[in-house]
Amino acid sequence: MTAEPLVALRGIEKTFGSIAALRGVDLDLFAGECLGLVGDNAAGKSTLTKILAGVHEPDRGSIIVAGEDVRFPDPAAARARRIEMVFQDLSLCDTIDVAGNLFLGREIARSGFLRKRAMIDAAREMLAGLQIRIPNLTATVGSLSGGQRQSIAIARAASFDPLVLIMDEPTSALAVAEVEAVLTLIRHVKARGVAVVLITHRLQDLFRVCDRIAVMYEGLKVAERRIGETSLEDLVSLIVGSGGA
Amino acid sequence: MNASARPAGSRRADFLIRYAPVLSIAGFAVICLIFFAWGSPYFLSGGNMLNLFRQSAPLLIVAIAMTFVITTGGIDLSVGSTVALVNALAAIALQAGLAWPLVVILMLGVGAIVGGVQGWFSAYQGIPSFIVTLAFLTGLRGFALLLTRGYSIPIAPGSWFDVLGRGSLGPLPVPALLALATAFVGFVVLDGTTYGRHVTAVGANLEAARRAGIPARRIAASVFVLSGIAAALAGLITAARLGSGSSNAAVGFELEVIAAVVLGGTSLFGGTGTIVGTVLGTLTIAMIGNGLILMHVSPFFTEIATGAIILGAVWLNARVFARLAGPGRRQ
């Protein structure tokens, strides 16, 4: 692992009304590494990643990308710094086909007219690069399974060539085989040198793809473990707040 | 790749699922055609068919634009009142001696502005389009009544303006040609352009469209400009055909338009629009009206029949569609 982190969060604080959602969190992200972010509901995982994705602005603290102090007033600013997030709701258009969703908002067109053939070809290439199998690229996304939809959302985010890719609960609603496919996909993305942040409640998934795990508790990062140095029991006790940091 | 991979599924099944709504309205249109051809010897005659196309032209033009509005998940209830306003304004302007090409351009401009204002209220101010256009349905009609004081205003015959409503190119009536051109352009734009794709995306998932960098509000507002212009064109055609402008024109027109669009298979929830379906839906409604009159059924009964047929067709559509699409489909 390189000594210099790709992205560093320092002393991030965020308050919603009277609730201190984050109380000074430090976090480093490294290229080609998957960081698992765990913690109970309302521990601050989502708030932290949303700050990184530009959805919320921190009250205090700094975001350092490649050594430079940056501010993300909106998601576009984060995207400009090549930080992508796959939201839990996936942000797909159910009535539009697979190729159309992959190219949503940046359609391949010639003087305003869609080049559907070119989009399907490019989509096939995009999916093949991540070894995602979708037989029919002209099927509407609404007709696909949960795992396929998740794969498309991840492929779409990965196609922006991000430095950091945040995934919020990508495996929570999936069947066994689909979870495997998504975990494999995360490994492929990681192998491209992307820093992956994985929020999940499924602790067993962490041990399959993550290199490092950060545990959040009541708005603080209470522990950070390399994957080889921890166990399921250790994580559980940290998450419920009974373990030592 | 994978030995146990699922096959892609038959192309025929995919085709059926995708086009089920259009196929069902196409079937319905054919049934209507056969029924009325059997019921009246005049129904299929060339003269009656051309008349049917001429009469349904305003309906078709506005229904095409309404398909865009409904595809974004909006609704435009003001089109009938816009038709009346343009109808009256055009007659007043022509009576005042304005040149007809200028009148046409001005009226289309009025339609665009009326639509643009409604689009602004609904897309940028977050007021549901149902409410905004309901307000305009009342307001624009009142404005037209105020302008004409309720009287019908005659348009002096003999100018080229008449051609818009009564002219023919060869055997084909000019209004029908205008409607067909509108339908063709609508089909190409909705199905084949970036703009059409964005219209669908805004209706399918507004938040996703916004996150993908689509100017969602501008798209949602723009469709009302389209329906405003289309209503203005329909108003001009009606004025030219009847040779007068009246503030009482096109009462209940908006409901007929929406019925045609929904009958064609466009989803009121947004995200799914079909121009081919809208054309078939419009023709079906036009055939029912025309055919029942030819069969000497009371015109009052026509309204009952139209209502029943709309409900029946949409019900069939939903049933057939739901079964073909299977449980995988959401919403």
Interface residues (C-beta under 8 A of the other chain):
Chain A: P75 A76 F87 D89 L90 S91 L92 C93 D94 T95 I96 G100 L104 G105 R106 E107 A109 G112 F113 L114 K116 R133 P135 N136 T138 A139 T140 G142 S143 L144 S145
Chain B: M1 N2 A5 R6 P7 A8 G9 D14 I17 R18 G192 T193 T194 Y195 G196 R197 T200 A201 G203 A204 N205 E207 A208 A209 R211 A212 G213 I214 S267 G271 T272 A325 G328 R329 R330 Q331
